[in-house]
Amino acid sequence: MVGIILYPAVVLCYFYQVSQGSQRDRLVLDSRASFNVFCLFAIVQPLCLAVGGYAGMLVYCIAALLSYALLPRTERGGDAGRARRQDRKAKRA
């Protein structure tokens, strides 16, 4: 019963955060990110479903948080932030 409701909720939250991070140029979605996401959904999720119950859900939530934290990131603000700072400097000069 836990898996029917909570696993899809974790997946939706995970992909929402990834999409927001990529739109704001905070995440670098390259092959490292693909491998990270593949491991989470192709290896960890089935193992946690096999464990089952709240223990499996807890392990899956922790794995999803770690997976998101380990995604490759840009410098603070990304290229868009750097371009904005350069535009401000040019306007001041």
N, C-alpha and C positions, 0 to 999 in steps of 0.2 A: 504493500500500500504506500509506503514511503516513496518508493521509486516512481510511482505514477505521478505524483504531484511535485516532489521536491527536485528530482533530477532535471526535468525540463526547466524549472525555475532557475536553477543554478546555471544551466546552459544559456538561457536568455540573458541573465545578468552578465555573464562572462562576455558574450558576443556584443551586448550593448556597450560595455566598457571598452572593448577592443575597437568597436566602430567609432566611439567618441574619441578615443585616443588617436586613431588614425586620421580622423577628420581634423583634429586640432594639431596635427603634425608632431605628436608626442611619441608615437610608436613607429618603429621601422618594421614594416611587414615584409620581411625577406625570407630566405630559406631557413634561417634559424627560428623565426617565428612559426613557420609552417611545421617544422619538426616538433617544436614545443606543443603546438595545438594538436598535431597528430598523436603525440604520446599521451596527451590528456584524454582525448576522445576515443582513441583506438586501443589503448592499453589500460589506462587507469580506470576509466569509466566501467568497462566490463568486469574488471577485477572487483571494483567496489560494489557493483550490482551482485556479483557472486557472493560477496561477504554479506550483503543485505542489511536490512534494518537501519537503525540510527547510527550504528557503528560504521557501516559502509558509507552512509551519507556524510558523516563527519569527516571521514578520510577523504571523500571526494571533494567536499568543500575546501578542505585544507590544500588538497592538490590543485584545485582550480585557483585559489589565491596565490599559491606559489608559482603556478604556471603564468599567471598574469604579471606577477612581480618580476619574473625572469624574462619577460618579453623584451627584446632590444628596444632601447629608447634613444631619442635624439637628445641633443643638449636642451636645456630648459628653453621652452618656447619654440624650438625647432627653427626651420628656415624662415617660416613666416614671421616669427618673433624677431629674428635677426634682421629681416628686411624692414620691419616696422621701426626698429631702432635706428637703422641707417637712414630711413626717410626722415625721422625726427631730427637727427643730427644735421642732415642736409638742409632742412627748413630753418634751423637755428643759425646756420652759417651764412 
